[in-house]
């Protein structure tokens, strides 16, 4: 971005000049202010090729200044020492859980809409992941000591389920 000329230049050295400002309203009624930039027209074939779309229209880019400012602020926070340490913990603590849900439980996206319904569905998925972990713990302890009976195994399972904070039950499921 060149502040003096209020234009952008892409990797092919095509310059996008400011064209207009307009407001866009989404389906929820939220209004965004957008700045539109269009590619300058070029006489040479190289520049002309990169300045148009496949349909022959001038290429354009839309910039939301508020969104760009928010992204800059987040980049600054993430690049700080505190932000970097928090982000490093996230990679260790949180990401493997979601990777496991996606890869092993085939959970790619929510099938419901609305905050409450999404919380419930996510709670069920997380509970399934936690039950899988608990069964793995129980089965490994069973293999270590073959003397424990099935009844003791079931008791251990329910103790882990109800007395630990590993399981998640959404508040809407409680009486």
N, C-alpha and C positions, 0 to 999 in steps of 0.2 A: 504494500500500500504506500502510495506517495501522497503525503498530506498536502503538499504545495499545489498539486494539480488535481487532488481528489480523484485519484484513479488507481486501479490495480493493474499489475502486470503478471501474466502467468509464466509457466516454465518455457513456453515457446515464444516469449517476448511479445505476446499480443497484449496491447493495452486496452483496458476496459475503462471507459469514461463514464462519469456520472450521468444518468438519464433522468430519473425521477424519484420522488419519495411518495409512498402510498401506504395506506393502512390495510392490514389484512385481519379479518375477524374469523376465529376458528369456530367450530360447532358448539363450543361451550360459551361463546360470547366474549372470549378474551381477545383484546385487540393488540396487534403488534404493528410497530412502525418499521417499514422495510425500505431500504435504499437500493435502487436498481441501477446496475452498471452494464452497459453494452459494449461489445468488442468494437473497436474502431475498424473502419473498412480499409482494406489494403489492396493495392494494385498488383503487387507481385504474387505469383501463384502460391508460394510457400506461406505467406501471411494470410492470404485469402482462404486457404485450406483450413487453417486453424481458427479462423475468426467466424466460421459459419457452422451450423449444425448439419446433421445428415440430411435434413429436409430442406436445407438452403437458407434457413433463417439466421439472423445475426445471433451469435452466442451472447448470453447474458448471465449475470450472477446477481443474486439477491442477498443482501447483507442486513441482518438484524443487529443494529449497534448495541442494544441492551444485552442481547445474548452474547455477543462478542466480548463485552465488558465482563460479564459473568464468567465466561471461560477464562479470561485473563486472570481474574481474581482467584479462581480455582487453581490455575497453573502456579500462581505465586504461593498459595497455601501448600500445595503438594510438593513444591520444590524447597520449602522451608525445612529446617531440621526436624521440627516437631511433626510436620505433615509427612515427611519421608519415613519417620519411625512408625507412625500410625499405619501408613500404607504398606509398609513391610510386614507388620503384624497381620494385616488383612489377608495378604497372600498366603500366610502360613495357617491362619486360623479359619478363615471363612471360605476362601476359594475352593479348597479340596471338598468341602461339603457340597457345594453347588455342582462341582464337577462330577461327584459321585451321583448326585440326584439326576443329572443330565445323562451321564453315560450308562449307569447301571440300573436306574429306575425309569429311564426313558422319559423323564419329565423335562420337556422343552419349553412349555408355555402354559399359562393358566387357561382353563376352559370356561371361566365365568367372568362376569363383569361386576364391578362394584367393590368397594373397599371391604365390606363385611364378608361377602362371598369369597373374595380373593384371600382374605385372612384365613377363612375356614379351609379352603382348598390347600393353601400353602401349609397350614397346620397339619392337615392329614398327611401330606407328602413328607413333611419333616418327621412326623410321628412314625411313618413307615420306615424312613431311614434310620431312626433311632431304634425301632424294634429289630431291624436287621442287625444293627450293631450289638444290641443286647443278646440276641440269639447267638451271634458269633462268640461273644464272651462266655455265654453259658455252655455252648458246645465245646469250646476249648477247655473250660474247667471240667466238663464231663469227661473229656478224653484224658485229662490228667489224672482224674480219680474215677475209675470205672465202678467203684463201690457205691456211688450215689445212685439212689433209685430214681425212677421217673417222677415220683411224687416230690422228691426233694428238688429235682430239676425245675418242675413247674413252680414250686414255691419260690425258688431263687429268681425265676423269671418275673413273677409278680412282685416280689420285693424290689427288684431293680426297676420295674415299671412304675410302681406307685410311690416308692420312697426316694426316688432320685429326681433330680430336676432335668433329666435328659429328655423326657417325653414332653410333648406339647399338646395341650388340649385347649382349643379355642373357647373363649368364655361363652359363646353361643351354644356350645354343646352341654354346658353344665346346667343342672336343673334350677 
